[in-house]
């Protein structure tokens, strides 16, 4: 059974009410429920974590190094600002998929640069809730090397 950690960054707890014209009307709870349903069908053990605090996100990444086979992360605004999150992902041997609900490459200039992409195996953007579901599907296809301690 593949083990996948999904990390949601800052302000994603407000999905469904925050800028629905950009992020849609789906709530974070609905996204997590859809992920859990897909995980069951795909023989994936899924853990989900959300925080508005950079240090908690870094600790979640570090703590995953001995458990997770793959990390799916939506760093939200930290995508464009956090070297700490980038370095945490780089420091562990867990393949990472970067996810965004909106197409960050078609938005404001400052949103188009990602510190996470260079240390990720891939990126899924612009498909709303389905960005997460596509990333979970991809997580089942990534060849894994080594074993967790």
trRosetta pair geometry for C-beta under 8 A, 3 or more apart (Angstrom, degrees):
i j d omega theta_ij theta_ji phi_ij phi_ji
1 43 5.4 -125 -119 166 77 86
1 44 6.9 154 -175 -115 83 22
1 45 5.3 71 142 -21 121 101
2 42 7.8 -44 48 132 119 100
2 43 6.9 87 20 110 85 80
2 44 5.0 -32 76 -114 94 78
2 45 7.2 -169 92 26 42 73
2 69 5.0 -100 -159 57 78 150
2 70 6.9 10 173 10 114 110
2 139 6.9 154 143 137 140 95
2 140 5.9 179 34 -113 161 68
2 144 7.7 -176 -120 -40 99 143
3 44 7.4 149 -99 -167 20 70
3 45 4.8 -21 -108 69 72 106
3 47 7.6 18 -176 0 90 102
3 67 5.9 -110 139 155 149 75
3 68 5.3 -137 116 -126 100 42
3 69 4.8 119 53 -1 73 92
3 70 7.7 162 89 28 52 67
3 148 7.9 -18 46 -24 140 157
4 39 7.0 -141 49 -116 123 115
4 44 5.3 -2 9 -177 118 121
4 45 7.2 157 24 79 66 53
4 46 5.4 -17 70 -108 95 71
4 47 7.5 -174 94 30 49 67
4 68 6.5 63 -132 -150 21 97
4 69 6.7 -49 -70 58 59 87
4 70 5.0 -17 -112 71 85 95
4 71 7.4 156 -161 -97 64 24
4 72 6.3 26 178 -5 110 104
4 136 6.6 110 137 -130 168 81
4 139 5.0 58 -108 154 133 154
5 46 7.9 146 -96 -160 27 53
5 47 5.0 -19 -112 70 73 101
5 48 7.8 163 -162 -86 55 28
5 49 6.8 -2 -174 8 100 111
5 60 7.3 173 170 162 137 99
5 64 4.7 -84 0 -121 162 136
5 67 7.4 84 -50 96 120 108
5 68 4.2 -62 -6 -95 109 140
5 70 7.6 -171 30 95 67 49
5 71 5.0 -21 69 -114 99 75
5 72 7.2 -173 92 30 49 66
6 32 7.6 175 88 -114 144 78
6 35 6.1 -18 -34 -173 165 161
6 46 6.6 10 -5 -168 110 100
6 47 7.2 -175 26 91 70 49
6 48 4.7 -14 67 -111 106 74
6 49 7.2 166 87 26 57 64
6 71 7.9 154 -90 -165 26 56
6 72 4.7 -15 -110 69 73 106
6 73 7.6 172 -160 -80 45 41
6 132 7.0 46 -142 -153 134 112
6 136 7.7 -25 -78 -81 121 101
7 49 5.3 -16 -112 70 69 98
7 50 7.6 147 -167 -88 49 42
7 57 6.2 101 -180 -145 130 89
7 60 5.8 139 -111 114 121 138
7 61 7.0 -14 -63 -69 163 81
7 71 6.5 4 -1 -173 113 104
7 72 7.1 175 24 89 67 53
7 73 4.3 -4 61 -114 108 83
7 74 7.1 -167 96 35 65 57
7 75 7.6 20 111 -79 111 60
8 12 4.2 -123 174 84 111 151
8 13 7.5 125 122 -52 130 66
8 28 6.3 85 -165 -143 169 123
8 48 7.3 22 -7 -176 107 92
8 49 7.0 -171 27 96 74 47
8 50 3.9 -18 70 -104 111 91
8 51 7.8 139 84 17 69 46
8 74 5.5 4 -123 59 57 107
8 76 7.5 51 177 -33 62 114
9 12 6.0 99 66 -12 52 120
9 50 7.7 -86 -6 -147 7 69
9 51 7.4 -33 -137 69 39 63
9 52 7.8 83 167 -111 55 38
9 57 6.2 20 -110 -100 79 147
9 73 7.4 63 -39 179 100 87
9 74 5.7 -126 12 109 94 68
9 75 4.5 76 -53 -168 148 30
9 76 3.4 -150 87 16 117 101
9 77 6.9 -158 132 33 131 62
9 78 5.2 -142 -150 24 143 113
9 79 7.6 -154 17 -35 167 81
10 51 7.4 -32 -76 114 64 53
10 52 4.2 76 -123 -139 83 64
10 53 7.7 115 -84 -29 101 25
10 76 5.0 -143 54 83 65 142
10 77 5.7 -45 65 34 117 105
10 78 6.5 111 9 -24 108 101
11 14 5.3 -44 -173 28 67 115
11 18 6.2 141 171 -147 102 172
11 52 6.7 87 -39 -114 49 100
11 76 5.8 164 48 -175 94 152
11 77 7.0 63 16 -10 125 112
12 15 5.6 2 -170 -33 59 109
12 28 5.5 104 145 -93 85 125
12 50 5.9 -127 78 -140 111 120
12 74 6.4 100 -82 99 150 127
12 76 5.7 -137 -42 -67 100 134
13 28 5.7 -57 -116 5 37 157
13 50 5.7 132 -65 145 93 142
13 52 7.0 -65 11 -53 124 103
14 17 5.7 -87 179 65 80 94
14 18 3.9 74 120 -34 111 124
15 18 6.2 -59 -91 38 31 104
15 23 5.8 -120 -128 143 84 130
15 24 7.5 11 -169 74 99 83
15 26 6.3 -21 152 96 118 64
15 27 5.3 137 97 -144 91 36
15 28 4.7 123 37 -45 120 76
15 31 7.1 14 94 -10 160 128
15 101 7.7 154 -121 -57 125 161
16 20 7.2 11 -171 -92 23 103
16 24 8.0 -24 -89 109 45 69
16 25 5.6 49 -137 -178 60 49
16 26 6.2 -95 -81 108 84 19
16 27 3.7 -6 -43 -81 141 75
16 28 7.4 -103 -11 -5 107 63
16 30 7.5 113 -74 13 123 121
17 20 7.2 -38 -135 -50 14 101
18 23 6.1 13 93 43 88 145
19 22 4.2 -5 143 32 117 111
19 23 5.4 84 89 8 90 102
20 23 6.4 -77 -116 64 31 74
20 24 6.0 -28 -158 147 69 12
20 25 4.9 31 -144 -76 123 71
22 101 8.0 93 136 101 74 114
22 102 5.5 -26 174 -77 85 143
23 101 5.1 57 -141 101 75 149
23 102 6.4 -73 -88 -41 60 105
23 128 7.7 122 -177 -126 44 78
24 101 6.5 -125 13 178 112 129
24 128 4.7 68 -36 -135 152 119
24 129 6.9 -105 90 -26 159 88
26 30 4.9 -122 -168 83 86 133
26 31 6.0 97 141 -54 118 87
26 128 6.6 106 19 171 133 109
26 129 4.7 -35 95 -57 172 124
27 30 4.6 102 56 4 77 100
27 31 7.2 -137 100 -3 45 84
28 31 5.5 -51 -149 36 37 113
28 32 6.3 37 153 -18 67 105
28 50 6.6 35 -179 -81 148 159
29 32 5.8 -54 -146 38 30 111
29 33 6.3 33 153 -21 64 105
30 33 5.6 -50 -145 34 32 113
30 34 6.4 32 155 -17 64 104
30 129 7.1 -57 114 -113 102 142
31 34 5.8 -57 -151 37 30 110
31 35 6.4 32 151 -19 65 107
31 129 5.2 -149 -103 -132 89 94
31 132 5.6 84 -170 28 109 160
32 35 5.5 -53 -148 37 33 114
32 36 6.3 36 153 -22 66 103
32 48 5.2 71 -131 -155 112 174
33 36 5.7 -52 -148 34 32 112
33 37 6.5 32 153 -18 64 105
34 37 5.8 -53 -148 36 32 112
34 38 6.4 27 155 -14 65 107
34 129 6.2 64 47 170 160 122
34 132 7.4 106 90 89 114 121
34 133 6.2 -61 139 -74 117 114
35 38 5.9 -58 -147 41 30 106
35 39 6.0 35 154 -26 66 108
35 46 6.1 169 141 -171 102 158
35 48 6.9 116 87 -79 145 127
35 132 5.9 -65 -77 145 111 123
35 133 7.0 -141 -90 -86 65 67
35 136 5.9 167 -139 -62 85 150
36 39 5.5 -52 -144 33 29 116
36 40 6.6 34 156 -22 62 101
36 46 6.1 -150 -103 68 59 142
36 48 8.0 -67 -61 -26 94 132
37 40 6.0 -52 -155 29 30 111
37 41 6.9 22 151 -11 62 107
38 41 5.7 -61 -153 41 36 110
38 42 5.9 16 156 -7 71 118
38 44 7.8 2 117 40 74 130
38 133 5.7 154 -48 -137 165 90
38 136 5.5 100 109 104 134 147
38 137 7.5 -74 175 -60 134 78
39 42 5.9 -72 -141 49 28 101
39 44 4.0 -99 -151 77 80 104
39 45 7.2 95 173 -109 123 6
39 46 4.0 -76 -111 -27 165 129
39 136 6.6 -92 -73 -167 77 136
40 44 7.8 -76 -42 50 21 74
42 136 7.0 156 35 148 161 103
42 137 7.4 -145 -101 -105 151 56
42 140 5.3 -106 179 -74 126 149
44 136 6.9 -171 62 -172 172 102
44 139 7.2 71 -124 101 143 120
44 140 6.5 -96 -68 -81 120 103
46 136 7.8 -8 -102 -130 127 124
47 67 7.8 20 6 127 147 136
47 68 7.6 -104 40 -85 117 102
49 57 8.0 153 120 -115 118 60
49 60 4.8 -179 115 -141 161 146
51 56 4.0 -138 -169 95 167 129
51 57 5.4 -152 65 -57 119 77
51 60 7.1 179 3 -22 130 137
53 56 4.3 70 80 10 105 111
53 57 6.9 -178 92 -11 54 84
54 57 5.7 -59 -153 35 33 112
54 58 6.4 33 152 -19 68 104
54 78 6.0 152 -107 -109 94 135
54 82 5.8 -173 -137 -116 119 130
54 84 6.0 78 164 72 117 136
54 85 6.8 -106 -155 -47 88 101
55 58 5.5 -51 -148 35 35 113
55 59 6.3 34 154 -17 66 104
55 84 7.7 -40 -89 145 53 152
56 59 5.7 -51 -145 38 33 111
56 60 6.3 39 152 -24 64 104
57 60 5.6 -51 -149 33 32 115
57 61 6.6 33 151 -18 63 103
57 75 7.2 96 180 -127 153 81
57 78 6.8 162 68 50 166 173
57 82 7.9 1 85 179 138 168
57 85 5.8 -16 117 -102 123 111
57 88 7.9 160 121 52 77 158
58 61 5.8 -55 -153 35 32 112
58 62 6.4 29 152 -16 66 107
58 84 5.3 -52 -82 148 135 106
58 85 6.1 -119 -80 -90 79 58
58 88 4.6 -172 -144 -60 77 152
59 62 5.6 -54 -143 40 34 111
59 63 6.0 33 158 -19 67 109
60 63 5.9 -56 -142 39 27 109
60 64 6.5 33 155 -28 60 107
61 64 5.8 -58 -155 27 29 115
61 65 7.8 50 148 -47 58 86
61 71 6.8 38 -125 -129 80 163
61 73 7.7 9 -90 -86 107 142
61 85 6.9 136 -23 -147 154 68
61 88 4.1 93 91 138 141 125
61 89 5.9 -79 -160 -70 141 63
61 92 6.6 -167 157 9 87 140
62 65 6.1 -30 -171 -14 40 115
62 88 5.8 -85 -53 -153 82 109
62 91 7.5 -7 -102 87 84 126
62 92 6.8 -177 -117 -56 43 128
63 66 7.9 -65 178 31 44 89
63 67 7.5 2 141 15 71 121
64 67 5.6 -90 -151 57 50 96
64 68 4.0 -1 -179 5 104 125
64 71 5.9 87 127 -82 159 115
64 92 7.0 89 82 152 86 167
64 94 6.0 -32 120 -23 107 174
65 68 7.5 -22 -74 40 15 91
65 92 4.0 -126 -101 -137 106 123
65 93 7.1 78 -153 36 93 66
65 94 6.1 -133 -115 -26 54 119
65 148 8.0 159 138 -134 48 93
66 148 5.2 112 -174 -174 49 97
66 149 4.8 -61 -134 59 108 84
67 148 6.1 97 -91 -165 15 152
68 71 5.5 63 137 -65 154 78
68 94 5.2 49 93 -146 104 142
68 148 7.8 140 48 -95 28 138
69 94 7.2 158 164 -143 14 91
69 95 7.7 -6 149 38 60 97
69 139 7.8 114 96 176 97 98
69 142 8.0 159 142 79 97 114
69 144 5.4 -41 -163 -107 108 141
69 148 7.5 -93 -75 -41 67 121
70 94 6.7 163 -115 176 21 89
70 95 5.2 -30 -116 78 79 94
70 96 7.3 155 -168 -93 66 31
70 97 6.8 20 176 -4 111 103
70 139 4.1 168 103 -150 157 101
70 142 5.8 123 -93 46 128 142
70 144 7.9 -102 -50 -87 90 106
71 89 7.2 -135 73 -123 147 97
71 94 5.3 72 -14 127 104 122
71 95 7.4 -179 28 94 72 44
71 96 4.5 -18 70 -110 101 82
71 97 7.3 -175 94 27 54 64
72 96 7.6 158 -90 -160 24 61
72 97 4.9 -18 -111 67 72 102
72 99 5.7 29 178 -16 95 129
72 132 6.8 99 152 -144 143 74
72 135 4.6 113 -133 136 124 130
72 136 6.5 -43 -51 -72 159 65
72 139 6.1 -72 -55 -62 109 135
73 85 7.8 169 167 178 151 122
73 89 7.4 -105 13 -89 158 130
73 96 6.0 -12 11 -166 114 110
73 97 7.4 154 23 78 65 50
73 98 6.1 -33 73 -111 84 55
73 99 6.7 167 83 24 31 88
73 116 6.7 -132 93 -159 124 148
74 98 7.5 106 -96 -170 44 59
74 99 4.6 -60 -72 82 89 91
74 100 6.1 135 -135 -89 96 46
74 101 7.4 40 -139 -24 145 80
74 131 8.0 88 -87 111 120 127
74 132 7.6 -52 -39 -83 126 97
75 78 4.2 -101 167 79 102 96
75 79 4.4 142 79 -64 110 68
75 82 6.5 -134 -178 41 134 131
75 85 5.5 121 -125 139 134 162
75 98 7.3 -37 3 -138 100 96
75 116 5.5 170 -1 -46 141 147
76 79 6.6 -165 83 -14 18 98
77 80 6.5 -60 -174 36 52 100
77 81 6.6 4 146 14 79 120
78 81 5.8 -87 -137 59 43 90
78 82 3.8 7 -172 -9 95 132
78 85 5.4 82 149 -4 126 151
79 82 7.5 18 -33 29 10 97
79 98 7.4 100 -123 -161 111 124
79 100 7.3 6 -69 -79 162 120
79 104 7.0 -88 117 -118 157 162
79 111 7.7 47 84 -154 124 66
79 114 5.0 -45 175 -126 99 85
79 115 6.7 167 174 32 42 78
79 116 5.6 -70 -134 8 72 119
80 110 5.8 78 -177 157 152 80
80 111 6.1 -86 -61 -115 143 40
80 113 5.7 90 -131 78 86 82
80 114 6.8 -63 -80 -98 59 45
80 115 7.0 135 -131 -7 15 94
81 115 7.4 -98 53 -4 14 134
82 85 4.0 47 120 13 130 107
82 86 6.4 159 110 -10 73 85
82 115 6.2 -160 72 63 55 144
83 86 5.4 -57 -150 43 38 116
83 87 5.9 39 153 -22 71 107
83 115 6.1 -114 -89 -165 49 152
84 87 5.9 -54 -143 38 27 109
84 88 6.4 30 155 -22 62 105
85 88 5.7 -51 -146 33 32 112
85 89 6.5 30 155 -16 64 105
85 115 7.2 107 72 95 94 119
85 116 6.6 -33 117 -84 111 102
86 89 6.0 -59 -153 38 29 109
86 90 6.2 26 152 -17 65 112
86 115 4.2 -89 -59 145 137 104
86 116 5.8 -134 -94 -85 81 51
86 118 7.5 33 -153 58 118 98
86 119 5.8 135 -163 14 76 137
87 90 5.4 -56 -143 41 33 113
87 91 6.0 38 156 -29 66 108
88 91 5.7 -55 -146 30 28 114
88 92 7.0 6 163 -5 62 106
89 92 6.8 -71 -152 40 27 94
89 94 7.8 -98 -150 68 66 91
89 96 5.1 -23 -156 -25 121 164
89 116 6.6 70 19 -140 162 82
89 119 4.7 126 107 116 113 132
89 120 7.3 -20 161 -70 147 70
90 119 4.5 -89 -75 -126 83 145
93 146 6.3 8 130 56 139 157
95 121 4.7 6 -165 -23 103 137
95 142 5.0 -167 100 169 161 152
95 144 7.5 -120 4 -103 124 70
96 116 7.4 -105 128 -179 135 100
96 119 6.6 26 49 120 133 81
96 120 4.7 -88 96 -117 93 74
96 121 6.5 148 60 5 46 82
97 120 6.1 100 -119 -169 22 112
97 121 6.2 -45 -78 59 69 91
97 122 5.3 -10 -125 69 86 86
97 123 7.2 169 -170 -90 65 29
97 124 6.6 19 168 1 111 103
97 135 4.5 161 122 -155 138 104
97 138 5.8 125 -106 91 153 127
97 139 6.2 -108 0 -71 139 88
97 142 8.0 -139 -51 -51 111 139
98 114 6.6 83 179 179 163 149
98 116 4.8 133 -99 117 130 121
98 117 5.8 -75 16 -85 159 61
98 120 4.5 -67 -19 -90 101 169
98 122 7.3 -152 32 105 75 43
98 123 4.4 -17 70 -111 104 83
98 124 7.4 172 90 26 55 59
98 125 7.9 -6 116 -57 93 96
99 123 7.5 -179 -75 -158 32 57
99 124 5.2 -7 -113 65 75 94
99 125 7.3 166 -161 -79 39 57
99 131 4.9 134 -163 140 96 108
99 132 5.6 71 -173 -87 156 60
99 135 4.8 -63 -79 -42 120 156
100 103 7.4 128 100 -100 119 19
100 104 5.1 3 117 -29 173 109
100 123 7.7 7 7 -176 98 98
100 124 7.6 -178 32 95 60 54
100 125 4.3 12 57 -121 103 90
100 126 7.1 34 92 -33 94 50
100 131 6.3 -93 72 178 35 164
101 126 7.8 77 141 -87 31 12
101 127 7.7 -105 -153 69 44 44
101 128 5.2 28 -163 -127 87 37
101 129 7.2 17 -123 -53 100 37
101 131 5.8 -151 -101 22 38 139
102 106 7.9 -120 160 61 91 96
102 107 6.3 63 130 -55 127 132
102 125 7.1 -12 101 -176 37 91
102 126 6.2 16 173 -100 30 52
102 128 8.0 41 -70 -79 48 55
103 106 4.3 33 104 21 116 110
103 107 6.9 162 93 -26 63 91
103 125 5.1 104 -119 135 52 106
103 126 3.3 30 -69 -88 89 112
104 107 5.5 -58 -148 26 40 119
104 111 4.8 -133 -158 149 88 97
104 112 6.0 161 143 -101 84 41
104 114 7.0 86 106 -60 153 110
104 125 5.6 -88 12 -149 85 145
105 112 5.4 78 -122 -131 47 91
105 125 6.8 112 1 98 96 153
105 126 8.0 -48 34 -52 93 123
106 126 7.4 68 17 -101 121 122
107 111 4.3 -25 92 75 120 141
107 112 6.8 -176 63 -59 74 78
108 111 4.9 86 62 6 80 106
108 112 7.5 -141 97 -20 44 88
109 112 5.8 -54 -157 16 36 117
110 113 7.0 -57 -165 28 38 102
114 117 4.0 87 91 -13 124 106
114 118 7.8 171 102 -8 86 73
114 123 7.4 126 63 -109 171 145
115 118 7.4 -55 -175 25 38 103
116 119 6.4 -83 -164 52 45 92
116 120 5.7 46 147 -35 81 119
117 120 5.5 -65 -138 31 32 116
117 123 5.6 -17 -115 -59 95 136
120 123 6.0 88 101 -63 145 80
121 142 6.2 77 107 -121 167 128
122 135 7.9 -178 95 -123 107 81
122 138 6.2 -100 70 169 146 153
124 127 6.7 -46 165 25 98 120
124 131 4.7 157 124 -160 102 78
124 132 7.8 175 92 -61 133 21
124 134 4.9 173 -149 91 150 116
124 135 4.7 -141 26 -64 141 91
124 138 7.1 -174 -48 1 130 145
125 131 6.3 29 -113 -126 20 133
126 131 6.9 127 47 -80 36 119
127 130 4.1 -80 144 81 113 100
127 131 4.4 149 58 -59 91 72
127 134 6.3 55 66 -1 156 136
128 131 6.4 166 67 -7 22 95
129 132 6.1 -51 -175 30 51 108
129 133 6.8 40 137 -13 75 108
130 133 5.0 -55 -144 43 50 112
130 134 5.8 53 155 -22 77 101
131 134 6.0 -55 -147 38 26 110
131 135 6.4 28 152 -19 61 108
132 135 5.6 -57 -149 37 31 113
132 136 6.4 32 153 -20 66 103
133 136 5.6 -48 -147 33 34 112
133 137 6.6 37 151 -18 63 101
134 137 5.6 -51 -151 35 34 113
134 138 6.4 35 150 -18 65 105
135 138 5.5 -53 -148 38 34 113
135 139 6.3 44 149 -30 65 101
136 139 5.4 -44 -148 25 35 119
136 140 7.2 35 153 -19 60 97
137 140 6.1 -56 -164 28 35 109
137 141 7.1 22 146 -13 64 111
138 141 5.6 -68 -156 39 41 111
138 142 6.7 53 151 -41 73 94
139 142 6.1 -35 -148 6 35 115
